[in-house]
């Protein structure tokens, strides 16, 4: 049978034939498709609130069409421009500092030859991702407190001055970015490690035969082969340039740094939701989406114009030393907050209040856990959460 005849025969078979043949695949497709429709597309109907004088009591029936009045009001607010500036600055710094971090980390993990050390490092680096921002903020407020925080206590004991990491806006800006990198870089390596795994091993073998070192392989093989993945992730990141999360700036916020910490998400919460002005909140969300779409198209054009990555040299010995030392230090930095919190939780209250506990517990007891697990409200909340 000729190729053209096969195509004609295939075209004659209807949808019912393929549904019957591949029904398992259609069942698998149904759930993500239903999720996308219910939680992604149907909520788009709520965008009409931005053009209505909407309130919860009156509902849509009593809401009057006000056109672009909500947008005009937003663009006249000084606080909106401050929140917009802060959102762009914080997301821009996250993009500059945070975007390369998982790429570099994935390459370093891929270069580790000891599989046990590699697995342990990966597991430890993933841990911060599973902490909520409420817990992360509590940990770093305790560690970076100007007077009682371990970091500043250590600095002052060595003759330095206390650094206001989270109570002065410029120091807060740096701390905010570094805390974000610490929290997300380990989890962000997953997609890049998957891309690196798909690289043909013959390329590395051919490079070895040609006398290429470790850095030469990284710059000439690894990075070019995962370039498409990097570009896609960059486009997605640029599309979220105005879509900042609520939890991170809100939990790290305090009145002393409000000039930098007030972003669009907290602005919507404060002005739109707390004041019950839902049309304002929706209008700001629509503005974010439109600008994000523009950034996606712009970044796609930018990706087309990207050139090849620069090449560098390094010896295998120095590369191995650097990777193992760097990963060991990084893993230790990720573990320290967890060990510190565990030590505090099993230490006596007096030792904790006098700032005597760091990594090693003092006056060990389990009173805190007895209080938590003895609280019926806490256990009920835990049950409902599970």
Secondary structure, DSSP 8 states (H G I E B T S, - for coil): --HHHHHHHHHHS-HHHHHHHTHHHHHHHHHHHHHHIIIIIGGGGGGGGGGB---TTTHHHH--B-TTHHHHHHHT-HHHHHHHHHHHHHHHHIIIIIHHHHHHHHHHHHH---HHHHHHHHHHHHHGGGS-HHHHHHHHHHHT-TTT-HHHHHHHHTT-----TTTSHHHHHHHHHHHHHHHHHHHHHHHHHHHHHTS-HHHHHHHHHTT--HHHHIIIIIHHHTHHHHHHHHHHHHHTTT---SHHHHHT--GGGHHHH--HHHHIIIIIITTT-HHHHHHHHHHHHHHHHHHHHHHHHHHHT----------HHHHHHHHHHHHHHHHHHHHHHHHHHHHHHTS-HHHHHTT--SSS-SS---HHHHHHHT-HHHHHHHHHH-
